[in-house]
Amino acid sequence: MLGGIKGMLLTMVSTIKGFRSPVTVQYPNEHLPIQPRYMGFPALTWDEKVGEPWCTGCMVCIRNCPTLCMSATMMDNPLQQDGKSHRRKIVDSFEINLNRCILCGICVEVCNFDAIVMSHEHEMSTYERNGDRVDLIGLLEMGKRYQKETAWVPPSVLAKEAAAKAKKAEEQEAKEPVQEGSS
């Protein structure tokens, strides 16, 4: 019985607080801020240093997608032939059917090149049946917006920096003389 009274009291308190400051927003007119870890639709990332997409068109993400909502083709990288890029292949076309995507994030997890991210894009509905098919240009634009908003750094670069920092700390410890305890 005491638990029921506590529950009723809690409900009354939260109801009174709700009258003072509403918890919801008037959605089409007001928007809540997007949280940093929000997973929206997939987007392709852009390599600013080289000036090309990170995607090589290896199709690992496509093979692992449970809904088969992606398709891609690859081509030889002209920048690699000029010596400006280390990628031999690069994506030629890429398309995602956002109506079929279930936002699972498997494509991001299996990508070996940091080429695909779950962006913050979420309001992309249309009145057309196949209106949510996004091609390479659209995916790269979404990715560039995401990279700019979040100051995105490729996870492989972060891992290399962390390893270098750990190695430097280890070398620092090795240089310091070992002090023996006095008795």
C-alpha positions in Angstrom: 0.0 0.0 0.0 2.9 2.3 0.8 4.3 1.7 -2.7 1.0 2.7 -4.3 0.9 6.0 -2.3 4.5 6.7 -3.4 3.6 6.1 -7.0 0.5 8.3 -6.8 2.6 11.1 -5.2 5.2 10.8 -7.9 2.6 11.0 -10.6 1.0 14.1 -9.0 4.4 15.9 -8.7 5.4 15.2 -12.3 1.9 16.4 -13.5 2.2 19.7 -11.6 5.8 20.2 -13.0 4.4 19.5 -16.5 2.0 22.3 -16.2 4.8 24.8 -15.5 7.2 23.6 -18.1 6.1 21.3 -20.9 8.3 18.4 -21.8 7.3 18.2 -25.5 7.8 20.7 -28.3 5.5 21.7 -31.1 7.3 19.5 -33.6 7.0 20.9 -37.1 7.7 24.4 -35.8 10.2 23.6 -33.1 13.0 21.0 -33.1 14.9 19.5 -30.2 18.7 19.5 -30.6 20.2 16.3 -32.1 22.4 14.4 -29.6 26.0 13.7 -30.7 25.6 9.9 -30.8 22.3 10.0 -32.8 22.3 7.6 -35.7 20.5 9.0 -38.7 20.9 7.8 -42.3 24.2 6.5 -43.7 26.4 9.0 -45.5 29.8 8.8 -47.3 32.8 10.6 -46.0 35.2 12.9 -47.9 38.9 12.9 -47.6 39.9 16.6 -47.5 43.6 16.0 -47.8 43.4 14.2 -51.1 40.1 15.6 -52.4 38.3 12.3 -53.0 35.8 10.1 -51.2 37.2 7.6 -48.6 35.1 4.9 -50.2 36.9 2.5 -52.5 33.8 0.7 -53.7 34.9 -2.6 -52.1 31.2 -3.5 -51.4 31.8 -5.0 -48.0 29.0 -2.8 -46.6 26.7 -3.9 -49.4 27.3 -7.6 -48.8 26.7 -7.2 -45.1 23.5 -5.0 -45.3 20.5 -7.1 -44.0 18.0 -5.2 -46.2 20.2 -4.9 -49.4 19.4 -1.2 -49.7 22.7 -0.2 -51.2 24.4 -0.6 -54.5 27.8 0.5 -55.8 30.4 0.3 -58.6 34.1 1.1 -58.5 36.6 2.4 -61.0 40.4 2.9 -61.2 41.5 6.0 -59.3 42.9 8.7 -61.6 44.6 10.4 -58.6 46.5 7.3 -57.8 47.9 7.1 -61.3 49.1 10.7 -60.8 50.7 9.8 -57.4 48.4 12.0 -55.4 46.4 9.2 -53.7 47.3 5.8 -52.2 43.9 4.3 -53.2 44.0 2.2 -56.3 40.2 2.0 -56.7 37.6 4.5 -55.9 33.8 4.5 -55.9 32.2 5.3 -59.3 28.5 5.2 -58.2 26.8 4.6 -54.9 23.1 4.5 -54.1 21.2 3.9 -50.9 17.4 3.4 -50.8 16.6 5.1 -47.5 13.1 3.7 -47.5 14.6 0.2 -47.0 17.4 1.2 -44.6 16.8 0.1 -41.0 19.6 2.3 -39.6 21.3 -0.7 -38.0 24.8 0.7 -38.5 26.3 -2.6 -39.8 27.7 -0.8 -42.8 29.7 1.5 -40.6 31.0 -1.3 -38.5 32.3 -3.5 -41.4 33.8 -0.6 -43.4 37.6 -1.0 -43.4 38.2 2.5 -44.9 36.2 4.8 -42.5 34.2 5.6 -45.6 30.6 5.5 -44.3 29.1 7.1 -41.2 25.7 7.3 -39.6 24.9 11.0 -40.1 22.5 13.1 -38.3 20.1 13.3 -41.3 16.6 12.2 -40.3 14.0 14.3 -42.0 14.2 13.2 -45.6 10.7 11.8 -46.4 9.1 12.5 -49.7 5.7 11.9 -51.3 7.2 9.7 -54.1 7.5 5.9 -53.7 11.2 5.9 -54.7 11.9 9.4 -53.7 14.3 8.4 -51.0 17.0 7.0 -53.2 20.2 9.0 -52.6 23.1 8.8 -55.1 26.8 9.3 -54.6 26.6 13.1 -54.8 23.8 13.3 -52.2 25.6 10.9 -49.9 28.8 12.8 -50.1 27.0 16.1 -49.3 25.3 14.5 -46.3 28.8 13.2 -45.2 30.5 16.6 -45.6 27.7 18.3 -43.5 28.2 15.6 -40.8 32.0 15.9 -40.9 31.7 19.7 -40.5 29.1 19.6 -37.7 30.9 17.1 -35.6 34.6 17.9 -36.5 34.9 14.3 -37.6 38.2 12.6 -37.5 38.6 9.1 -39.1 38.7 6.3 -36.4 41.8 4.9 -38.0 43.6 8.2 -37.5 42.4 8.4 -33.9 43.7 4.8 -33.3 47.1 5.7 -34.8 47.3 8.8 -32.6 46.3 6.9 -29.5 49.0 4.2 -30.3 51.6 6.9 -30.8 50.7 8.5 -27.5 50.8 5.2 -25.7 54.2 4.4 -27.2 55.6 7.8 -26.3 54.3 7.4 -22.7 55.9 3.9 -22.6 59.3 5.3 -23.8 59.0 8.1 -21.2 58.5 5.6 -18.4 61.5 3.6 -19.7 63.8 6.7 -19.6 62.9 7.6 -16.0 65.3 6.0 -13.5 63.7 3.4 -11.3 63.9 4.5 -7.6 64.3 1.7 -5.2 62.4 1.9 -2.0 64.5 2.7 1.1 64.1 0.5 4.2 
